[in-house]
Structure formats: structure tokens, C-alpha cells
């Protein structure tokens, strides 16, 4: 039995040479859009792996805009509001770490310990409310529904509220503390 070539077995597509009245659309000319080639991305595209791995291989965008920092007096005012709130809620071992020049995600990191999940959750709610009253709008709170670690991202200030066991386990003071800096760098850790 002889087979027909594939072109003869495929169904024929309908083509219309004249449009029906009322449905005619003007034909738009297709313009070729030429995008500038980013050599960093072109090299990363050749690398094996998923798009996420390729983006990681390409590294950070050199032309990316850096986030604007809040004035130092505003950051200090917010730090005082946060530490006073934690102290008023009976938080323990309050540590303020200066991240200026060491991290791009924040200027200060505040770490404190609470005894119970409800206390930590209440501390987070109080900090959120007090900062919003001061005019700080973009505050993100994660883990406030009963966990041993609550993270508050207030832009230039990041607050970590831990239970004692979790604080010891993660050891953020050891990770960001001044003792890991190279000699000559000025980084301060303040314990309240």
C-alpha cells in the first residue's frame, strides 16, 4: 500500500481573499523592533541551566538604580521608636546593628527576644502601628501569626523578633556583628 506525502494528507486551511462586510480590519505593517543586546545577558543565555540560573550567572545589573536611603535623622528616630516599643513590651536583649556600607537592603538591623509567640506577635503589631503613626507606610510583617521568628521590613530598618531558641539557632549577631568585619571598617553593634 502506497502512502501519500504529508502535504496531501494534511487538511487544507481555509483562506479568504475577500473579507466579509463589517469585519474588515486595516492591515497593519509589521515593524521590526530592534532591541539593544545586553552582552551580559547574551553570555548568560549560553550557560546551561534554567533561566533563574542564567540570571544568577549574569550577576547584578550594573545600571540598576540604587534605592534611595532615608535621611539619617529619620532612621535614628525610627530606631528609637522601635527600641522603645520593644522595651515597653518587655522584649529582651535588644541589639541594634549598623549596616551602612555593609548591606544594600537596610541601614539598621534590630534584633530582640521575646518569651512567647503571643508576646512576639504583639510586639510586631505595636511596632507596625507606631511606625505607621509616624508616617512610615511600607511596612511588611512576616510570621506574625504565631511563630518563633517575626520579621518586620520597614525599608531602611529590618527588625527580627525571636524566641530565645530560634535566636541562638540562627545567630544573626554572629553573622552581621562587627567581629567579622575586616580591620579598619567602622561598624557598630549597640546592645540596649
TORTORPA-223268 format. One record per residue (C-alpha): chain; x, y, z; residue number from 1; residue in one letter. Coordinates in steps of 0.2 Angstrom, whole numbers, plus 5000, padded with zeros to 4 digits. Each point is the difference from the previous one (the first is absolute). Layout:
<dotis>
+----+------+------+------+-----+----+
! ch !    x !    y !    z !   i ! aa !
+----+------+------+------+-----+----+
!  A !    X !    Y !    Z ! NUM !  A !
...
+----+------+------+------+-----+----+
</dotis>
This chain:
<dotis>
+----+------+------+------+-----+----+
! ch !    x !    y !    z !   i ! aa !
+----+------+------+------+-----+----+
!  A ! 5000 ! 5000 ! 5000 !   1 !  X !
!  A ! 5007 ! 5017 ! 4995 !   2 !  X !
!  A ! 5000 ! 5014 ! 5012 !   3 !  X !
!  A ! 4996 ! 5018 ! 4994 !   4 !  X !
!  A ! 5013 ! 5014 ! 5004 !   5 !  X !
!  A ! 4996 ! 5010 ! 5016 !   6 !  X !
!  A ! 4995 ! 5015 ! 4990 !   7 !  X !
!  A ! 4985 ! 4991 ! 4992 !   8 !  X !
!  A ! 4994 ! 4992 ! 5016 !   9 !  X !
!  A ! 4999 ! 5016 ! 5011 !  10 !  X !
!  A ! 4984 ! 5009 ! 5000 !  11 !  X !
!  A ! 4999 ! 5015 ! 4989 !  12 !  X !
!  A ! 4999 ! 5017 ! 5009 !  13 !  X !
!  A ! 4987 ! 5012 ! 4995 !  14 !  X !
!  A ! 5006 ! 5016 ! 4993 !  15 !  X !
!  A ! 4989 ! 5015 ! 4996 !  16 !  X !
!  A ! 5005 ! 5012 ! 4987 !  17 !  X !
!  A ! 4986 ! 5012 ! 5003 !  18 !  X !
!  A ! 4993 ! 5005 ! 5017 !  19 !  X !
!  A ! 4982 ! 4999 ! 5004 !  20 !  X !
!  A ! 4992 ! 5017 ! 5002 !  21 !  X !
!  A ! 5001 ! 5008 ! 5018 !  22 !  X !
!  A ! 5015 ! 4989 ! 5005 !  23 !  X !
!  A ! 5014 ! 5008 ! 4990 !  24 !  X !
!  A ! 5014 ! 5006 ! 5010 !  25 !  X !
!  A ! 5014 ! 5011 ! 4993 !  26 !  X !
!  A ! 5016 ! 4990 ! 4997 !  27 !  X !
!  A ! 5014 ! 5006 ! 5011 !  28 !  X !
!  A ! 5018 ! 4999 ! 4994 !  29 !  X !
!  A ! 5011 ! 4991 ! 5012 !  30 !  X !
!  A ! 5014 ! 5010 ! 5006 !  31 !  X !
!  A ! 5016 ! 4991 ! 5005 !  32 !  X !
!  A ! 5004 ! 5006 ! 5018 !  33 !  X !
!  A ! 5019 ! 4999 ! 5003 !  34 !  X !
!  A ! 5004 ! 4999 ! 5018 !  35 !  X !
!  A ! 5018 ! 5004 ! 5006 !  36 !  X !
!  A ! 5010 ! 4984 ! 5004 !  37 !  X !
!  A ! 5006 ! 4999 ! 5018 !  38 !  X !
!  A ! 5016 ! 4991 ! 4999 !  39 !  X !
!  A ! 4999 ! 4994 ! 5018 !  40 !  X !
!  A ! 4983 ! 4992 ! 4996 !  41 !  X !
!  A ! 5006 ! 4993 ! 4984 !  42 !  X !
!  A ! 5015 ! 4991 ! 5008 !  43 !  X !
!  A ! 4988 ! 4994 ! 5014 !  44 !  X !
!  A ! 4988 ! 4993 ! 4987 !  45 !  X !
!  A ! 5014 ! 4988 ! 4994 !  46 !  X !
!  A ! 5002 ! 4993 ! 5017 !  47 !  X !
!  A ! 4991 ! 4983 ! 5004 !  48 !  X !
!  A ! 4986 ! 5000 ! 5012 !  49 !  X !
!  A ! 4983 ! 5008 ! 5004 !  50 !  X !
!  A ! 4997 ! 5019 ! 4996 !  51 !  X !
!  A ! 5002 ! 5003 ! 5019 !  52 !  X !
!  A ! 5017 ! 4992 ! 5000 !  53 !  X !
!  A ! 5004 ! 5010 ! 4984 !  54 !  X !
!  A ! 4995 ! 5016 ! 5009 !  55 !  X !
!  A ! 5011 ! 4996 ! 5015 !  56 !  X !
!  A ! 5014 ! 4996 ! 4988 !  57 !  X !
!  A ! 4998 ! 5017 ! 4992 !  58 !  X !
!  A ! 5002 ! 5009 ! 5017 !  59 !  X !
!  A ! 4992 ! 5016 ! 5006 !  60 !  X !
!  A ! 4995 ! 5013 ! 4987 !  61 !  X !
!  A ! 5014 ! 5014 ! 5000 !  62 !  X !
!  A ! 4988 ! 5013 ! 4995 !  63 !  X !
!  A ! 4987 ! 4996 ! 5013 !  64 !  X !
!  A ! 4994 ! 5015 ! 5010 !  65 !  X !
!  A ! 5004 ! 4999 ! 5018 !  66 !  X !
!  A ! 4986 ! 5003 ! 5013 !  67 !  X !
!  A ! 5000 ! 5017 ! 5008 !  68 !  X !
!  A ! 5005 ! 5000 ! 5018 !  69 !  X !
!  A ! 4990 ! 5009 ! 5013 !  70 !  X !
!  A ! 5008 ! 5014 ! 5009 !  71 !  X !
!  A ! 5011 ! 4995 ! 5015 !  72 !  X !
!  A ! 4990 ! 5010 ! 5012 !  73 !  X !
!  A ! 4984 ! 4991 ! 4994 !  74 !  X !
!  A ! 5008 ! 4983 ! 5002 !  75 !  X !
!  A ! 5006 ! 5004 ! 5017 !  76 !  X !
!  A ! 4983 ! 5006 ! 5005 !  77 !  X !
!  A ! 4992 ! 4984 ! 4994 !  78 !  X !
!  A ! 5013 ! 4989 ! 5009 !  79 !  X !
!  A ! 4996 ! 5009 ! 5016 !  80 !  X !
!  A ! 4981 ! 4997 ! 4997 !  81 !  X !
!  A ! 5003 ! 4982 ! 4997 !  82 !  X !
!  A ! 5012 ! 4997 ! 5015 !  83 !  X !
!  A ! 4988 ! 5010 ! 5012 !  84 !  X !
!  A ! 4985 ! 4989 ! 4994 !  85 !  X !
!  A ! 5010 ! 4984 ! 5002 !  86 !  X !
!  A ! 5006 ! 5005 ! 5017 !  87 !  X !
!  A ! 4982 ! 5006 ! 5005 !  88 !  X !
!  A ! 4994 ! 4982 ! 4995 !  89 !  X !
!  A ! 5013 ! 4992 ! 5011 !  90 !  X !
!  A ! 5011 ! 4994 ! 4986 !  91 !  X !
!  A ! 5017 ! 4994 ! 5005 !  92 !  X !
!  A ! 5018 ! 5002 ! 4993 !  93 !  X !
!  A ! 4997 ! 5014 ! 4988 !  94 !  X !
!  A ! 5014 ! 5002 ! 4988 !  95 !  X !
!  A ! 5002 ! 5013 ! 4986 !  96 !  X !
!  A ! 5012 ! 4996 ! 4986 !  97 !  X !
!  A ! 5006 ! 5014 ! 4988 !  98 !  X !
!  A ! 5000 ! 4993 ! 4982 !  99 !  X !
!  A ! 5005 ! 5016 ! 4991 ! 100 !  X !
!  A ! 5013 ! 4995 ! 4987 ! 101 !  X !
!  A ! 4998 ! 4982 ! 5004 ! 102 !  X !
!  A ! 4983 ! 4995 ! 4993 ! 103 !  X !
!  A ! 4989 ! 5008 ! 4986 ! 104 !  X !
!  A ! 4984 ! 4994 ! 5007 ! 105 !  X !
!  A ! 4999 ! 5011 ! 5016 ! 106 !  X !
!  A ! 5010 ! 5012 ! 5011 ! 107 !  X !
!  A ! 4996 ! 4993 ! 5017 ! 108 !  X !
!  A ! 4995 ! 4983 ! 5006 ! 109 !  X !
!  A ! 4992 ! 4998 ! 5017 ! 110 !  X !
!  A ! 4999 ! 4983 ! 5009 ! 111 !  X !
!  A ! 4990 ! 4996 ! 5015 ! 112 !  X !
!  A ! 4994 ! 4985 ! 5010 ! 113 !  X !
!  A ! 4983 ! 4997 ! 5007 ! 114 !  X !
!  A ! 4994 ! 4986 ! 5011 ! 115 !  X !
!  A ! 4984 ! 4994 ! 4992 ! 116 !  X !
!  A ! 4992 ! 5000 ! 4982 ! 117 !  X !
!  A ! 4986 ! 5012 ! 5006 ! 118 !  X !
!  A ! 5013 ! 5012 ! 5007 ! 119 !  X !
!  A ! 5010 ! 5000 ! 4984 ! 120 !  X !
!  A ! 4984 ! 5002 ! 4990 ! 121 !  X !
!  A ! 4994 ! 5015 ! 5011 ! 122 !  X !
!  A ! 5017 ! 5008 ! 4999 ! 123 !  X !
!  A ! 4999 ! 4999 ! 4981 ! 124 !  X !
!  A ! 4983 ! 5008 ! 5000 ! 125 !  X !
!  A ! 5005 ! 5014 ! 5011 ! 126 !  X !
!  A ! 5015 ! 5004 ! 4990 ! 127 !  X !
!  A ! 4990 ! 5000 ! 4984 ! 128 !  X !
!  A ! 4987 ! 5011 ! 5007 ! 129 !  X !
!  A ! 5012 ! 5013 ! 5008 ! 130 !  X !
!  A ! 5010 ! 5001 ! 4983 ! 131 !  X !
!  A ! 4985 ! 5003 ! 4990 ! 132 !  X !
!  A ! 4995 ! 5014 ! 5012 ! 133 !  X !
!  A ! 5017 ! 5008 ! 4997 ! 134 !  X !
!  A ! 4996 ! 4999 ! 4981 ! 135 !  X !
!  A ! 5010 ! 4985 ! 4995 ! 136 !  X !
!  A ! 4988 ! 4991 ! 4987 ! 137 !  X !
!  A ! 5009 ! 4985 ! 4993 ! 138 !  X !
!  A ! 5002 ! 4988 ! 5014 ! 139 !  X !
!  A ! 5000 ! 4982 ! 4997 ! 140 !  X !
!  A ! 4997 ! 4988 ! 5014 ! 141 !  X !
!  A ! 5004 ! 4981 ! 4998 ! 142 !  X !
!  A ! 4996 ! 4986 ! 5012 ! 143 !  X !
!  A ! 4989 ! 5010 ! 5012 ! 144 !  X !
!  A ! 4987 ! 4986 ! 5001 ! 145 !  X !
!  A ! 5009 ! 4990 ! 5013 ! 146 !  X !
!  A ! 5017 ! 4995 ! 4996 ! 147 !  X !
!  A ! 5017 ! 5001 ! 5009 ! 148 !  X !
!  A ! 5007 ! 5013 ! 4988 ! 149 !  X !
!  A ! 4991 ! 5016 ! 4994 ! 150 !  X !
!  A ! 5008 ! 5011 ! 4987 ! 151 !  X !
!  A ! 4995 ! 5018 ! 4997 ! 152 !  X !
!  A ! 5007 ! 5009 ! 4985 ! 153 !  X !
!  A ! 4998 ! 5018 ! 5002 ! 154 !  X !
!  A ! 5011 ! 5005 ! 4985 ! 155 !  X !
!  A ! 5016 ! 5007 ! 5008 ! 156 !  X !
!  A ! 4998 ! 4990 ! 5016 ! 157 !  X !
!  A ! 4997 ! 4981 ! 5001 ! 158 !  X !
!  A ! 4994 ! 4993 ! 5017 ! 159 !  X !
!  A ! 5002 ! 4982 ! 5005 ! 160 !  X !
!  A ! 4989 ! 4994 ! 5015 ! 161 !  X !
!  A ! 5005 ! 4983 ! 5006 ! 162 !  X !
!  A ! 4997 ! 4988 ! 5014 ! 163 !  X !
!  A ! 5016 ! 4996 ! 5009 ! 164 !  X !
!  A ! 5003 ! 4983 ! 4992 ! 165 !  X !
!  A ! 4997 ! 5006 ! 4982 ! 166 !  X !
!  A ! 5012 ! 5015 ! 5003 ! 167 !  X !
!  A ! 5014 ! 4989 ! 5006 ! 168 !  X !
!  A ! 4997 ! 4988 ! 4985 ! 169 !  X !
!  A ! 5000 ! 5013 ! 4987 ! 170 !  X !
!  A ! 5014 ! 5011 ! 5008 ! 171 !  X !
!  A ! 4997 ! 5016 ! 4990 ! 172 !  X !
!  A ! 5012 ! 5010 ! 5012 ! 173 !  X !
!  A ! 5014 ! 4988 ! 4995 ! 174 !  X !
!  A ! 4996 ! 5002 ! 4982 ! 175 !  X !
!  A ! 4998 ! 5019 ! 5000 ! 176 !  X !
!  A ! 5010 ! 5005 ! 5015 ! 177 !  X !
!  A ! 5016 ! 5011 ! 5000 ! 178 !  X !
!  A ! 5012 ! 4986 ! 5004 ! 179 !  X !
!  A ! 4999 ! 4993 ! 4983 ! 180 !  X !
!  A ! 5004 ! 5016 ! 4992 ! 181 !  X !
!  A ! 5018 ! 5003 ! 4993 ! 182 !  X !
!  A ! 5011 ! 5011 ! 5010 ! 183 !  X !
!  A ! 4997 ! 5019 ! 4996 ! 184 !  X !
!  A ! 4982 ! 4999 ! 4996 ! 185 !  X !
!  A ! 4988 ! 5009 ! 5012 ! 186 !  X !
!  A ! 4985 ! 4990 ! 5004 ! 187 !  X !
!  A ! 4991 ! 5002 ! 5016 ! 188 !  X !
!  A ! 4989 ! 4988 ! 5010 ! 189 !  X !
!  A ! 4991 ! 5008 ! 5014 ! 190 !  X !
!  A ! 4992 ! 4989 ! 5014 ! 191 !  X !
!  A ! 4986 ! 5008 ! 5010 ! 192 !  X !
+----+------+------+------+-----+----+
</dotis>
